[in-house]
């Protein structure tokens, strides 16, 4: 399973939903896990240019792309999703290159 970091920004509609139905966060989390087979490792509300940081585990890039498109098409969030590579694995991979 691959790890991903998803930065999420709420739209005006998303802010309105969150204000009146904060439990919607958990509903979406459950839906993502059931529908796409994505595991939510960690989720944080943050201040700044993004509203949430999510650490996700998924089978592959295609799964994450489909999930991001589905969530974004609802008009309540915008996402920036990046693959996350374990630093220890990166070191091993780079060491292999230099042999």
One Martini backbone bead per residue (centre of mass of N, CA, C, O) as a GRO file, in nm:
protein
   99
    1UNK     BB    1   0.099   0.035   0.020
    2UNK     BB    2   0.037   0.370  -0.026
    3UNK     BB    3   0.132   0.699   0.044
    4UNK     BB    4  -0.056   1.007   0.129
    5UNK     BB    5  -0.094   1.360   0.080
    6UNK     BB    6  -0.378   1.565   0.177
    7UNK     BB    7  -0.480   1.878   0.076
    8UNK     BB    8  -0.746   2.085   0.211
    9UNK     BB    9  -1.004   2.298   0.072
   10UNK     BB   10  -1.263   2.491   0.144
   11UNK     BB   11  -1.544   2.595   0.043
   12UNK     BB   12  -1.813   2.774   0.102
   13UNK     BB   13  -1.993   2.524   0.112
   14UNK     BB   14  -1.811   2.361   0.305
   15UNK     BB   15  -1.825   2.559   0.542
   16UNK     BB   16  -2.129   2.541   0.582
   17UNK     BB   17  -2.142   2.242   0.639
   18UNK     BB   18  -1.944   2.237   0.882
   19UNK     BB   19  -2.100   2.429   1.065
   20UNK     BB   20  -2.380   2.247   1.063
   21UNK     BB   21  -2.200   1.952   0.998
   22UNK     BB   22  -1.930   1.824   1.142
   23UNK     BB   23  -1.991   1.508   1.099
   24UNK     BB   24  -1.919   1.494   0.791
   25UNK     BB   25  -1.632   1.407   0.815
   26UNK     BB   26  -1.689   1.109   0.903
   27UNK     BB   27  -1.864   1.031   0.660
   28UNK     BB   28  -1.643   1.067   0.445
   29UNK     BB   29  -1.436   0.878   0.563
   30UNK     BB   30  -1.611   0.622   0.539
   31UNK     BB   31  -1.666   0.635   0.236
   32UNK     BB   32  -1.372   0.616   0.140
   33UNK     BB   33  -1.312   0.342   0.262
   34UNK     BB   34  -1.544   0.179   0.126
   35UNK     BB   35  -1.529   0.270  -0.184
   36UNK     BB   36  -1.182   0.287  -0.217
   37UNK     BB   37  -0.983   0.160   0.004
   38UNK     BB   38  -0.910   0.390   0.201
   39UNK     BB   39  -0.680   0.485   0.452
   40UNK     BB   40  -0.694   0.663   0.750
   41UNK     BB   41  -0.426   0.771   0.940
   42UNK     BB   42  -0.458   1.099   0.930
   43UNK     BB   43  -0.618   1.405   1.081
   44UNK     BB   44  -0.603   1.766   1.019
   45UNK     BB   45  -0.654   2.073   1.138
   46UNK     BB   46  -0.568   2.386   0.978
   47UNK     BB   47  -0.375   2.672   0.933
   48UNK     BB   48  -0.412   2.853   0.633
   49UNK     BB   49  -0.426   2.751   0.302
   50UNK     BB   50  -0.529   2.508   0.467
   51UNK     BB   51  -0.768   2.292   0.647
   52UNK     BB   52  -0.640   2.002   0.570
   53UNK     BB   53  -0.465   1.702   0.681
   54UNK     BB   54  -0.396   1.395   0.506
   55UNK     BB   55  -0.330   1.053   0.575
   56UNK     BB   56  -0.290   0.801   0.325
   57UNK     BB   57  -0.396   0.470   0.221
   58UNK     BB   58  -0.320   0.304  -0.094
   59UNK     BB   59  -0.281   0.100  -0.364
   60UNK     BB   60  -0.285   0.365  -0.567
   61UNK     BB   61  -0.303   0.631  -0.777
   62UNK     BB   62  -0.579   0.575  -0.906
   63UNK     BB   63  -0.744   0.576  -0.645
   64UNK     BB   64  -0.679   0.869  -0.562
   65UNK     BB   65  -0.787   1.009  -0.811
   66UNK     BB   66  -1.079   0.914  -0.791
   67UNK     BB   67  -1.132   1.031  -0.511
   68UNK     BB   68  -1.063   1.330  -0.573
   69UNK     BB   69  -1.275   1.367  -0.794
   70UNK     BB   70  -1.521   1.299  -0.632
   71UNK     BB   71  -1.486   1.513  -0.409
   72UNK     BB   72  -1.450   1.766  -0.599
   73UNK     BB   73  -1.735   1.737  -0.755
   74UNK     BB   74  -1.910   1.856  -0.504
   75UNK     BB   75  -1.795   2.160  -0.420
   76UNK     BB   76  -1.641   2.156  -0.110
   77UNK     BB   77  -1.352   2.087  -0.238
   78UNK     BB   78  -0.993   2.109  -0.249
   79UNK     BB   79  -0.703   1.938  -0.384
   80UNK     BB   80  -0.376   1.811  -0.269
   81UNK     BB   81  -0.184   1.537  -0.397
   82UNK     BB   82   0.076   1.327  -0.247
   83UNK     BB   83   0.328   1.134  -0.246
   84UNK     BB   84   0.476   0.920   0.009
   85UNK     BB   85   0.814   0.876   0.117
   86UNK     BB   86   1.007   0.692   0.285
   87UNK     BB   87   1.317   0.768   0.394
   88UNK     BB   88   1.441   0.488   0.423
   89UNK     BB   89   1.366   0.398   0.137
   90UNK     BB   90   1.516   0.619  -0.014
   91UNK     BB   91   1.798   0.547   0.082
   92UNK     BB   92   1.804   0.262  -0.034
   93UNK     BB   93   1.750   0.340  -0.329
   94UNK     BB   94   2.001   0.526  -0.360
   95UNK     BB   95   2.214   0.314  -0.288
   96UNK     BB   96   2.151   0.131  -0.532
   97UNK     BB   97   2.233   0.339  -0.754
   98UNK     BB   98   2.550   0.359  -0.647
   99UNK     BB   99   2.642   0.050  -0.738
   0.00000   0.00000   0.00000
